[in-house]
Amino acid sequence: MSTIQPNIHTEQCTIHPALRSLIRNIIIIEANFNNTPIILESDFMPSPYQGMFINLYTNFKSKKSGDSNFKNVTSCTLIGVQITPFKLLAEESHKAVSIIFQPGGLNRFLNIPISEIFDNGYSAREVIGREIEELIDKSHDSISSKELDSIVQSYLLRKLSCVKEQLPIDSALQLLLTNHHTNIDKIVGIACMSVRSFERKCKERLGMPAKMYARIARFHKAYTILESKRITSW
């Protein structure tokens, strides 16, 4: 296979104001292989982010660290906080949408404990139901990134009426993500909860205790810096 690097373009969308408490980022990724046979393997390290990923025009494959073989990735996948590294394999030109939720946002969106989809990828159809097929079909029919962005955000806006209300703990978890050195007692105070109630809600919203989440956020930030500045040491 060719070692030529594909032309990869990413576009960060402007989040509708009504979605900002729920959605952190929406990124559209386009990779053009120019009909050249390429095997593109991407490494994904432990990450504090929860997301929904829509894959268009291709079949991705993934392999978690420790697994022997790649497995097919569904056209729309839900991923909770990730602690196990994995590889993503692409062999043809593709377009994808990465929808990153605010900390606890995926729990509010799905209304199920995130511990059920912790550290793994799950078919959105199995979790959300057949309605996700309409979103995937419309996304496939889009002719531009602008139209694709509009389709995705319109779907999310329609879902807001079913989303659990935002609580002080959601603001506290957003602070924990961006200021992971903050004392947990301060985070608990912002959440307006007892320590026991806070930890129970963290497992529901994040799939793990708050201190573990902070460690993953700290590692992810350090790894991102290391990746962007190769001369930087651990």
C-alpha positions in Angstrom: 0.0 0.0 0.0 1.0 3.6 -0.6 2.7 5.6 2.1 1.4 8.9 0.6 -0.4 11.0 3.2 -4.0 11.7 2.3 -5.4 15.3 2.1 -7.2 15.6 5.5 -9.4 18.7 6.1 -11.2 19.4 9.4 -13.8 22.1 10.0 -15.0 23.1 13.5 -18.7 24.2 13.4 -20.2 27.0 15.4 -22.5 25.6 18.0 -26.0 26.9 18.2 -26.4 28.8 21.5 -29.2 26.5 22.7 -26.9 23.5 22.4 -23.8 24.9 24.1 -24.7 23.5 27.6 -24.9 20.0 25.9 -22.4 20.0 23.0 -18.7 21.0 23.3 -17.6 20.6 19.7 -18.9 19.5 16.3 -16.1 18.8 13.9 -16.4 17.7 10.2 -13.5 15.6 8.9 -12.8 15.0 5.2 -10.0 12.7 4.0 -9.3 12.5 0.3 -7.1 9.5 -0.7 -7.3 10.5 -4.5 -8.1 6.9 -5.4 -4.7 5.8 -4.1 -4.6 2.6 -2.1 -3.7 3.7 1.4 -3.9 2.1 4.9 -4.3 4.9 7.4 -4.1 3.8 11.0 -4.7 6.5 13.7 -4.0 6.0 17.4 -6.4 7.3 20.0 -5.2 7.5 23.5 -7.3 7.7 26.8 -9.6 10.7 26.5 -12.1 12.4 28.8 -14.5 13.1 26.0 -17.9 11.5 25.3 -19.1 11.6 21.7 -21.3 10.5 18.8 -19.5 9.8 15.5 -21.1 9.6 12.1 -19.1 7.9 9.3 -20.0 8.7 5.7 -18.9 6.9 2.5 -16.6 4.4 4.2 -16.4 1.5 6.6 -13.9 2.2 9.4 -12.4 -0.6 11.5 -11.1 -0.3 15.1 -9.0 -2.3 17.4 -8.6 -1.8 21.2 -5.2 -2.2 22.8 -4.7 -5.9 23.5 -7.0 -7.1 20.8 -5.7 -9.2 17.9 -8.0 -8.1 15.1 -9.8 -5.1 13.8 -13.6 -4.9 14.0 -16.0 -3.0 11.8 -17.3 0.3 13.2 -21.0 1.1 12.8 -22.0 4.1 10.7 -23.0 6.0 13.9 -21.2 5.2 17.1 -21.5 6.3 20.7 -18.4 6.4 22.8 -18.1 7.1 26.5 -15.0 8.2 28.4 -12.1 6.1 27.1 -9.3 4.7 29.2 -8.1 2.0 26.8 -6.0 3.1 23.7 -7.3 2.0 20.4 -6.5 2.2 16.7 -8.8 3.4 13.9 -8.3 2.0 10.4 -9.4 3.7 7.2 -8.6 2.4 3.7 -10.6 4.9 1.4 -11.7 8.5 1.2 -14.2 9.4 3.8 -16.2 12.1 5.5 -17.1 12.0 9.2 -18.8 14.1 11.9 -17.5 14.1 15.4 -20.0 15.4 18.0 -18.3 15.9 21.4 -20.6 16.3 24.4 -20.0 18.4 27.4 -19.0 16.4 30.5 -22.2 14.7 31.5 -23.9 15.8 28.3 -24.2 12.3 26.8 -25.9 11.1 30.0 -28.4 14.0 29.7 -28.9 13.2 26.0 -29.4 9.4 26.3 -30.9 9.4 29.8 -29.0 6.2 30.6 -26.0 5.8 33.0 -22.8 6.3 31.1 -21.3 3.4 33.0 -23.2 1.3 30.5 -21.1 2.6 27.5 -17.9 3.2 29.5 -14.6 2.7 27.6 -16.2 1.3 24.4 -18.0 2.2 21.2 -21.7 1.2 20.7 -24.0 1.3 17.8 -26.2 4.4 18.1 -29.1 2.5 16.6 -28.9 -0.1 19.4 -28.9 2.7 22.1 -31.1 5.4 20.5 -33.3 3.4 18.1 -34.3 3.6 14.5 -34.6 7.4 14.5 -30.8 7.6 14.1 -31.1 6.1 10.6 -32.9 9.2 9.4 -30.0 11.4 10.6 -27.5 9.1 8.9 -29.5 9.1 5.6 -29.8 12.9 5.6 -26.1 13.2 6.3 -25.3 11.0 3.4 -27.4 13.1 1.1 -25.8 16.4 2.1 -23.8 18.2 -0.6 -21.7 20.5 1.5 -20.2 20.7 5.0 -22.5 23.6 5.7 -25.5 21.5 4.9 -24.2 18.6 6.9 -23.6 20.9 9.9 -27.2 22.2 9.6 -28.6 18.6 9.5 -26.7 17.5 12.6 -27.5 20.6 14.7 -31.2 20.5 13.6 -31.4 16.9 14.9 -29.8 17.9 18.2 -32.1 20.9 18.6 -35.2 18.7 18.1 -33.9 16.4 20.8 -33.5 19.1 23.4 -37.1 18.7 24.6 -36.2 15.1 25.7 -32.8 16.0 27.3 -32.4 16.1 31.1 -32.2 19.6 32.5 -28.8 21.1 33.2 -27.9 21.0 36.9 -25.1 22.6 38.9 -23.1 19.3 38.7 -22.9 19.8 34.9 -21.2 23.2 35.4 -18.9 21.6 38.0 -17.9 18.8 35.7 -17.1 21.3 32.9 -14.8 23.1 35.3 -13.2 19.8 36.3 -12.4 19.0 32.6 -10.7 22.3 31.9 -9.2 22.8 35.4 -8.3 19.3 36.4 -6.0 20.4 39.2 -9.0 22.0 41.1 -9.6 20.5 44.5 -12.4 18.0 44.4 -14.0 19.6 47.5 -14.4 22.9 45.5 -15.9 20.9 42.6 -18.4 19.3 45.0 -19.3 22.7 46.4 -20.1 24.0 42.9 -22.2 21.0 42.3 -24.2 21.8 45.5 -24.1 18.2 46.6 -22.8 16.0 49.4 -19.6 14.1 48.6 -21.5 10.8 48.4 -24.2 12.2 46.1 -21.6 13.8 43.9 -19.7 10.6 43.5 -22.9 8.7 42.7 -23.8 11.2 40.0 -20.3 11.2 38.6 -20.6 7.5 37.9 -24.0 8.1 36.3 -22.8 11.0 34.2 -19.2 10.1 33.5 -19.0 6.4 34.1 -16.3 6.8 36.7 -15.3 8.7 39.9 -14.4 12.4 39.6 -10.7 11.9 40.5 -10.2 9.3 37.8 -11.9 11.6 35.3 -9.5 14.4 36.3 -6.5 12.1 35.8 -7.6 11.1 32.3 -8.2 14.8 31.5 -4.7 15.6 32.7 -3.1 12.8 30.7 -5.0 13.7 27.6 -3.9 17.4 27.8 -0.2 16.3 28.3 -0.4 13.8 25.4 -1.9 16.5 23.1 0.9 18.9 24.0 3.5 16.1 23.4 1.9 15.3 20.0 1.9 18.9 18.8 5.4 19.6 20.1 7.6 16.6 19.4 10.6 18.2 21.2 8.7 18.4 24.4 9.6 15.7 27.0 7.2 14.0 29.4 
